[in-house]
Amino acid sequence: MESKAYYYRGSIYSLRANYDQAIEEFNTVIRLNSEDSGAFYERGRSYDFKKEFNLAFEDFNRAIALNPSDIDAYYARGAIYSQSGNHKEALTDWNKALGIITKEINLAPKDVCNYNNYMQRGIIHISSLSTRQ
């Protein structure tokens, strides 16, 4: 079976919250094509849903290494950084994702402004959390 079929099956298992089976399908994709950044990202999401954050983090790192423009992988890795209290690295990843959105997707200025507004809200929220500790 072609790797895309395993990828789609993994995605369906993930949507159905059957993360163990999804991981198995994505493992097969990776065995067939170790350069498939999407499979690393999706397997990372499954690990993240299972609260296996170290494994998720490794997969998000690999997805980013294979595809430095993977906005979703930066966002997901940033969320793990944030959950672990590493807010500086979380902001770095989220800012990187925002930079990719604004440069590579060519959003209209008003859209960029909206994304910046959301990002700033997040920055303020994280700053308020770090000053409470």
Helices and strands as residue ranges (DSSP letters): H 3-15, H 19-32, H 37-49, H 53-66, H 71-83, H 87-104, H 109-132
